[in-house]
Every structure is written in C-alpha cells, then in structure tokens.
Amino acid sequence: MKKILITRTDRIGDVVLSTSVFKSLKNSFPSVSISVLVRNYTKDIVTNNPNIDEVIIYDPEGEHRTIRGLHELAKEIKSKNFDTALILFLNFKVGLLTYLSRIPRRIGPATKLAQIFLTDRINQHRSGVGKHETDYNLELTEILGVKPIRQSEIYIPDEITSSVDKLFSSLITRHSSLITFIVGIHPGSGGSARNWKSERYAELANKIIEKTGATVFVTGGHGEEELLDRIIGSIKGKAVKYISYGGLKELAGVIKKFNVMVGPSTGPIHIATAVGTPVVSIYCPIFVCQPKRWGPIGEKDIALMPDVPFCKKCIFEKCKYYDCMDMISVDRVFEEVAKRLYGKDNS
C-alpha cells in the first residue's frame, strides 16, 4: 500500500470521529500517502492535519451531482493512481465513484447495496449500536494491519490561533475586565437528535455565572442566530454570543479557549474533544442516537441521558415519558460542569 484514498462525505461530527483513522494509519505506515475525500463544508476539519497529504472536495449537491460530474471527479481521482480506497461512510454514489476511479482495492462496510462496489467487505451493523462510531471507523482499518489510536484531532494553524486570540481579547474586553473561567454552551443540535429546551440552557448559564463567576460563551452556526439571541436575552451576567461565521477552524480555536463545553449531540461537541476541551453533553434516549455510538470520547468527557428506556423514535406527547429530556436537571448538568472547573463537586 503506497497511496490510499479515505472517504468520509457526511457531517461535521462524523468527520471529526474519523480523524483517528488518519493518525492510526500514518503511525502504522509512515511512508503511505493519504488523501481524504470530504465535502467542502467539512474540509476545515482535515486541513493542516500532518497525517494527511491531500484533501479532495466532493460536491454531491453541485458540481458532482450528475453522472457527468461524478465521472469528471473519477477521472481526477484515477489520475492520482491510488492503490487503496477506505470508505468510512458508504453510499451508492461514493461507492460508484471509487469504482469508476479504478482504485484496485476498495474497503468499506458491508451493510448497504453499495457494497457491490467493494473488493473488501467488512461486516458491520452500525444501526445496532454495538460500539462507538470511532471504533467502527478503526475496525475498517484492521484488514490493513493498522494499530488503532482512539484519538480525535483537529489542527489549528498559527494564523487562526492569532485571530482567535484577538477575537477573544475584543469580546472579553466588551463584557468583563476579570475572567476566571470560560464555559461554552452550544445549544443547537441541527435537528439530528432530541435536545434540551433553550430555557434550560439559559438557566444553566445563569447558574454557572452565579456560582462560579465564569464568563459564558453561547455558540452557534449560521441560522442559529435567533436561538442564541433568545438564550442570551435570558442570561444575567457575563455572556458572549459567538456565531461561527469564520469557519470550522475558527470555531475550533474558540472552543479550545473554553475550560468546559456544554451541548447536545452535535458536531461542535466532538470538535471540543478533538481540541482537548472537556465536554458535558446532553443526549436523548432514541436508540440510534445514544452515547454508546455518538458520545464524546475524551477522558474528561461525560454524556448525560434521561433515565428512561430507549425508544426507536420520539413520539412526543404520545409517550408516557414525555418530555423525558426535562429529567436532565440544570443542577445535574451544573454539577458536572463544576467538577471539570474545580476538579470536584461544587454544586
């Protein structure tokens, strides 16, 4: 194996949880050339990574939406003479793309119709939630003789670090002259799972400020401005609104500044783990969304869930446990935040 193409063409958190594959592969085979195929909006997660030699952009809604566009990308990939493709997220178009690219060895999970395009099929049933997504990704590398390293990573270049330092200096100066701790709260989930109510996030922010004197950063992405404004409007004390217009690298740099980050099952939680910020995360009991597969993987991270049975999907008021997310109390979340700020229970 001299040149390998690794594909991960879904969402932010999924790509973050795939970064352990790059590190593991390069550590086991230092001379291998690694290229990564991702969507444009997740490329910041993999750029500047010393384990990656090249990033290739896949645009399934635009340039590569048609068969002609897919063929053009396949020609580009074919010209790079990869001997192996490792497909971490398999769908029909990505499987077809690697086939059209004439990559001799194509490794991926044998769980979908698209497995017809693979030369090496690895039996996985991810919907059964047998293990964490990180471990499913690493499992696909075993056939190559890779020694797994279970660690997510995002690399932040010096220029981004410098701009984040200036941003923090500006934001903090406007809100406070004395900073003890900085706690990040990311209340949006992108609709991928059930979430805590926005009122709970505001209550938590108020308790953090009152009990610890910390400055709270409420973070969000484009389209979440109204949510953040609603929460910020209910916070009394040192609170800063941050919208990640500057991209995922800037967001990662901002999160790295936090002493603790709180949020639901969403990409920024995994970004926090990747940059070394302890996480207190909030998860729902929908079976396929559970922390066993999607939880944060840092040593200081914790995922909180309501104490109810798992369900296939949320049926809202028809469920006798509705709204189970309210069972995760503000006091419980604050307790975990305080443990990570002080190293002990300070509730």
N, C-alpha and C positions, 0 to 999 in steps of 0.2 A: 504494500500500500504506500503510494507516494503522494497522490493528490486526492483529497476527499471533499465532497460537497455535502454539507449538513443543511437540511431544510427545516425551518420552523416558521410557518407562514400564518400563524393565528395571532393571538392578542398579547398585550404587554406582559402580563403575569406569566403566560406560557413561555414566552421568550426568555424572561428572567430565569425561570426554573430550568431552562435548557443550558444556561451558561456553564453549569458544572460539567457538561459533556465536553465542551471545548477544552477546559482545563485538564480534565482527565485524559483526554485523547493526546494532547500535546505533551503531558507529563509522561505518558507511556511510550509515545513515539515522537521524540523531539524533532526529527527530521521531516515529518509529514507536513505537507502544505494543506491548510484548512481554509476552505471558503464556506461562507454561510449565506443562505438564501432566506431573506426576510422581506416583509412589507416595508414600505417607506416610513410609515409612522412608528415602527419599532426599531429602526436602524440605529438610533442613538444608544440602544441597549448594548449593541455589539461592536460599535465603532470604538477605536482606541484600545481594544482588547488585544494584549500581546500574544494571545494564543490563536488569534485569527489573522490570516494573511490577506483575505479579501472579503468584501461584503457585496453581494449581488442583490439587486432590488427586484422584487416580484410584485406586479401591479394587476391583480386579478379583476379589479373593477374598471380599469382604464386601459393602459397600453397592452396588457396581456389578456384582455377579456375574451377576445375572439381566438379562433383556432389559428388564424394567420399570425396574430400577435404571439401566441404561445409557440408557434413554430420559429418565429424570429428569436425569441429568448432561448429556445432549444438549440438553435444554430450557434448562438453566442456561447452557451454552456458547452456544447460539443467541441468548440474550438479550443477550449481550455484543457481538454484531454484528462478529465477526471477518471480515475480507475474505480472509485467507490462513491456511492451516494448513501448517506444515512438520513432517512426520512423520519424525523421525530413526530411530525403531525402529518398523517396520511389522508389525503382526499383524492378524488379521481383526477383532477387537473394536475396536481403536483406529481402524482404517480405517473401520469401520461407524460408530463414534462421530462422527468428523469429518463423515461423510456425513449422518448424522441431524441434526447440528448446523447443516446448511445453510450451511457455510462455502463460499463460491463457488469459491475456488481451493485445491486440496489437492495438495501437493507431497510426493513420497516416492520411495523406491527401488522400481524395477520388478522385484522379484525374488521376489514371492510372489503367491498367489492374491488376497490383499487389495489388490493394485494396481488391482482393478476399481473401488475407491472413489476413486481418484486422478484428478485432472484433468491433472496434470503428472507423467509417469513418467520417472524418471532411471535409466538402465541402470547397475546396479551388481551385482557378483558378489562380495560380501564374503567368502564362503567360499573364494574363490580367493586371498585374501590378497595382492591386488595393491598395497595401500597400507595406511597406518595408519588405525585407526578414526576418529581425529581428522580425517584428510583425507577419509575417506568422508563424515563429517558436513558438513564445509565444502563438499564438492563439491555437495551438495544445495542450497546457497545461491547457487551460481553463476548459476542461472537468474533470480535476483532482482537480479543485478548487484552482489553483495556482494564486497568486497575481503577476502580471508581473513586473519585474525590467528591464528596457530597457538600459542595460549597458554591453558592451563587455569587457572581461577581459582576460589578459594573465599574468601568474605569472612567474617571473624570479627568479630562486634560487640564493642565495648569491654567489655561486662559479661562475656562469655565469656573474653576475654583476662585480665580481672582475676581471675576464678575459677580459671583455669588457673594464673596466677601464684601464687595461694595454694596450690593443689594441689601445684604443683612445690615450693614452699617447704616444705610439710609432708612430702612424700615424701622429698625430698633430705635434710632435717634428720634424718630417721629413719635414713638409710643412710650419710651421709657429711657431713663438715664442709667438705671441699675438693673442688670439682668442676672438672675440666679440660675434658673433652669429654662430651657425652651422645650415645650411639648407640642408636637404636631398632631393635629386632628384632621383626618381626611374623611369627611362624612359621605362622599359619593361612592356609589358602587357600580355605576354603569349598567345597572339593571341585571347583572349576572346572577344575583342571589338576593334573598330577603335581607333587609337591612334594619338597623336601629332607627327609631324616629329621630328627626332632626332636633326635636325638643330635648331628647336625651343627650345628644352631643353638646347642645348649649348648656344643659345642666352640668354635664361633666366639666366643661371648660370653666364654668363659674366655680365649681368646687376645687379644681386644680389651682386656679388663681388665688382663691381664698385661703386654701390650706397650705400651699407651697410657695406662693409668691412668684410662680413661674409665669413667663410670657407664653401665651398660646398662639400658635400659627394655625389658622384654618386654611387648608389647602384644597385645591380643586383644579379641574381642567376646563378647557373651553366648553361652554354650555352649562356649566355648573355655577355660574355667577349668582343666579337668583337664590340657589340653595345656600351658598356661602353668605350672602347678604342677610338672609333670614336668620342664620345662626349668629353671625357677628352682631346683629341688631339686638340679640337677647343676652349678649355677654357683657358683664360688668367688669371692667378692668383691662389689663394689658392683653389685647388680642390683635393679631395682624392677619389680614386677608392676603393670601397668595394664590394667584392663578398662574398655571404653568404655561404661559404664552411663549416662554423662551425655549420650550422643548424638553424632552425627557432627560437630557444631560443636565440641564439647569435644575430641573425638579430633583434629580438625584443629588446634586450638590446642595440644594436647600435641605433636603431630608437628612443628609449627612450631618447637618448642623444640630439636629434635634437630639435631645437627651433621651426622648421616648417618642414613639409614634403610635397613634390610636386610629383604627379604621376597620372597615368591613373587609370581606374577601374581595380584593381588587388589586390591580397591578402595583400601585404605589406601596402597598404593604410589602410586597416581595422586593421592590426596589429598596425599601428601608433595610430589609435583611441583607441585601447584597452590598450595601454600603456600611453595614455594621451598626445601624441604629436599632436598639431594642424595640420590639413590637408588642403591643397589646391589641389583639384583633378580635372581631366580633363576627361569629358565624351562625348561620341558620341551620335547622335540622333536616333540610332537604338532603336526601341520601347522597346524591352525586356531588353535592356542594361541600361535604363535610371536611374538616381539617385533616383527617387521615390522608386525604389526597391533595388538598389545596391549601393546607395551613402553612404559616411561616415556618422556616426550618432553622432559624438561628438558635443558639444555645440559650439566649436570654429571652426568647420569644414565647408568647402564650396565646392560645386561641380559646375564647370563651364561647360556650353554647348554652342555650336554654336546656334545662333538664326535662326533656320530653322525648318520646320515641321518634326515630327517624321517619320521615314521610317521603313519598315518591315525588309529590309536588305540593305546593301550598294551595289549599282550597279556601283560605281566608276564613270568613265568618262561619263557614260550614264545619270547621274543625273545632273539636271540643277544647283544644289547647290554644285557640286563637285569643289574643295575639301573643304567641309564645316568646317573641323577641323582647317583650316587656319584662320577662322573667330575668333577663340580664340587667341587674340594677346598676344605677350610677355608682353606688357605693362599692359594688363588686369591681367594676372597671377601675375606679379610682384607686382601690386597694392595690391592684396590680401595677398601676402607673407609679404609685408611691414606692412600691417595692423596688422598682427599677431606678427611681430617682435617688432613693436613700439606701438601698440595699436591705431594707427591712420593711415591715408593715408600719405605715404611718397614718392609717385611716382614723 
